[in-house]
Amino acid sequence: MRLSIVIPALEESASITATLAALQPLRARGHEVIVVDGGSRDATLLIARLLADRALAAPAGRATQMNAGARKATGDALLFLHADSLLP
């Protein structure tokens, strides 16, 4: 099974690097990480472009961003993760 991990984000430059760094082993195993930015004015989208498989912009709103990421996902299952969360 291949996961698509969708991360809605807004003004998360202070914490998203740690979140995305922790997901790199999953990316190396073929899982997909998609960050959907809701109009950040900080470096969130730039950081996401460096550390995610896809970095998209969408209108602000968690559900809107999650839906935009889900539409672009190619995995077998979706996992939605907050931009400041770390998986165990």
N, C-alpha and C positions, 0 to 999 in steps of 0.2 A: 504494500500500500504506500502511496506517495501522498504526503501532506502538502497542502497549500496553507501557509501561515499568513494570515491577513492582519496587518497592524494599522488601525486608524491612528493618525497622529495630528497634533496641533501644538505648535510651540514646544516641542519636546527635545530640543537640541542638547539640553543638559543631561538627559537620561537615555536617549535612544541608542547611543553608541554601545552602552553596556548590554542593552537588550539584544541588539543585532549581533554583537560580538558573541554572545552566548548561543546564538542560533547558527553560527558558522559550521559547527560539526554536523548539524542536520542538513545544511546546504551541501556539504561535502558528500553526504550519503544520498543526495538526489532529491531532497525535499525543497520546496519552493518558499521563499519569503517575499511577501508583497507589502510594501508600505504605501498607504494612501494618505497623503497630506491634505489637510483641510484649509490651506491658505496661510501657513506659517510665515511669519516675517523674520524668523531666525534661520539657523542653518539646518533645520530638520530635514528638508528635502535633499539638500546637498549630501548630508551624511547618509541618508537612505540610499541615494544613488550609488554610493561607494560600497555599501555593505548588504544590500538586498538584491534579489533577482530582478525585481521591478519596483520602481518608485513612481507613483502616479499622483496627480493632483485632482481633487474633486471638490465640489462645494462643501463647506463646513457642515458638520453634523455627523455624529458617530454612525448612525444607521446608513446615511447616504454614502459615507466613506466605506463602510463595511460592504455594502452592496456593490460599490464600484470595484473593490478588490475581488469580491466573489465572482463578478462577471469576467475578470481577467485570469482567474485561477485555472490551472490545468491539472491540479492534483485530484486524487480520488476522494479526499476528505478535506474539509475546511476546519481550520483552527483559528479562532479569533483571539488575539492577544493584545492587551493594553501596551502602549509604548514604553511604560515604565515597569513592566513586569518581567520576571525571569522564570523560565520553566524549571521545575526541579530536575 
